[in-house]
């Protein structure tokens, strides 16, 4: 296979085969890869090597799938193909004559699909070099896999996972707005009661955690966002995020207590 730039050289190549009394191969020409402005994709302007994209945290499975769809249209209305499926479906008859636009947003979307749907073990292993580069410890395998499973649906590349996961390895730093929420009288009440209840809970039981939160609401009169937001700020450093039981189960009892105690006045 060659790209379309070589079309004009085909007669020359065929004459060479003929002159050497060799049987010429069947030649197929693929369309050029283009930038979104329709200019030619060039290594002087872009990352074009596979290694460049692997280093940025794109999965090999996603890259193969994405590249296969550049200049080729499958018969089915489908975009996610395994390598085995591509082997069965690919046909030169469905190659496009027009240049194929290399859309990075589409690649991000596709890589995100693979991050969500490949096995947890596969993603956890692939993400380790990026955690090491970020200085995050993955020796606690159980915690590490829980973190990966939680954040992999929130990112597009392996490279982005450590940044999304860092809150589970380092105490979050609160900005003024979040500190203001933590300092509210109702929030301090929630923290005080939470420190009393948490030591006696089986944190592997989401039901027990949710029951304790309801009890705190009944005992303090604090409800809704005034109940959940202070806990999420203490544990996750943000107003919105994962469910409280998920956060506690990943952080563990000791770290959860430490983060709440830090905000209690």
Helices and strands as residue ranges (DSSP letters): E 2-3, G 4-9, H 10-19, E 29-30, E 33-34, H 50-55, H 60-68, H 83-89, G 92-94, E 100-101, H 104-117, H 120-133, H 141-151, G 152-154, H 158-165, G 166-168, H 176-183, H 185-198, H 206-220, H 225-236, H 244-251, H 253-263
